[in-house]
């Protein structure tokens, strides 16, 4: 059983395979979802404690993620997504470096949530407090 935080993290790494699928309307009640984010936020898991994810293969052989969700009216809806993670050699190196930095911050006493949040802000080009965190902790460079 996954926690809400784990599910939110999984959802954050998804992008709709075909953005033209939105806006999307529930065939049962007519509720409209303007984009993938509103689809995820405006629906609920089909079973408590289950993510609703199903790994499938697209026609071209690439892996896709099917996400089954229930509309507020109870109707089950399906949307196809892919993972935004870069699984190339460069992408995997970037992920490894992110993990190493995360581990160093945690070892220096920063909570996982704060360390990860600040690193993600940095990666996304958002304002962050990473420099202050590093200065306030004793992180050894390796």
N, C-alpha and C positions, 0 to 999 in steps of 0.2 A: 504494500500500500504506500503510495507516495504522498508527501505532505503538500500543502498548498504552495509553499515556497518552491519546492522542487518542480511542481507543475508550472508555476509562473516562469521559472527559469527555462523549462522546455518550450513554453509558448514564445518566449522572447527570441528563441533561435529559429523560429519558423517564418517563412514568407510564403505567401500564396503563390502557387505555381502559375496561375493565370490571374493577374490583377483585374482583367476584364470580367472576371466572375462576379465582381461587385459593382454596383450594389446588388445584393442578393435578398430575395424575399421568401419568407416561409410560406409554403404552399397551403398550409393549414389555416394560419391566422392572418397572414398578410404583413407580419412584422418585417421591417426592412433593416438590413445590416449593410451599412455604407462601405465598409472595408473589412479586412481580415481582423483587425483589432476589435471592431465593434461586434463582429461575429463571435469571437472568443469571449469577450466581456459580457455580451448579451445572451449567452447560452450557458447551460450547465452540463456537467459530466452526466453521461447516460446512466452511470451507476456510481453510487457513493464510494469514494476511495479509489476509483479507477480513472485513468487519464483520458480514455477514449481514443488513444493512438493505436493505429495499426500500420505496420510497415508493409508496403506493397512495392510492386515493380511496375514502372510505367511502360508504355509500348516500346520505347527505345532502350529498355533495359536498365534505365536509371532508377534508383530507389526513390520512392515518394512516401510521404507520411499521410495517411488518411486520418482525419480527425472527426469522430462521431460526437455530436453534441445535441442536447435537447433544447429546443426553443422553450420560452416561458409557457407556451401552450401545451407542451409535452411532445410535440412532433420531433422526431429524430432527423437531424440534418447532417450531411457529410460535406466536408471540404477537403481538397487535396493540397498538401503543402510539401515543401522541401526544406531541408535544413540549411540555414544560411552559413553554417560553419565552413570555413575554407579548409578542406582536407588535403590540399596539395602539400608538397614537402615544405614550402615556405610557410603555409598556414599552420602546419603541425609544429614547426619550430617556434612560431609566434605563440601558439598555445602553450608550449613547453616553457617558454620564457615568462609568460603570464603566470603560470603555475608556480614557477620558481620564485618570482617576486611576491606572489601571494603567500607562499610558505615562509619567506623571510619576514614579511610583515607580521604574520601570525606568531612566529617564533620570537619576535621582538615585543610581543604583548598586545598587538592590535587585534581586535576581534575579527573573525572571519567575515562577518557581514560588512563591517566598515572597510576592511582592506579590499575586499572584492568590489564593493561599491565605488571606492575611490579609483581603483585600477580601471574599472569599466568606464568611469567618467573620462579618464585620461585617454583611453583607447578611442572613445567616441568624440574626442575633441571638446569635451565639456569642461567647464570650470571645476577644479577639484582641489583637494587639500593634501595631495600626495606628498608634495615637498615638505610641508609642515609635519606630516606623519613620520617621514623618514628622518627629519631633523630631531624630532622629539623621541625617537627610539634609537636603540643601538643596533643598527643593521650593519653587518659586516659585508663588505663587497667581496664577491667570489667570482 
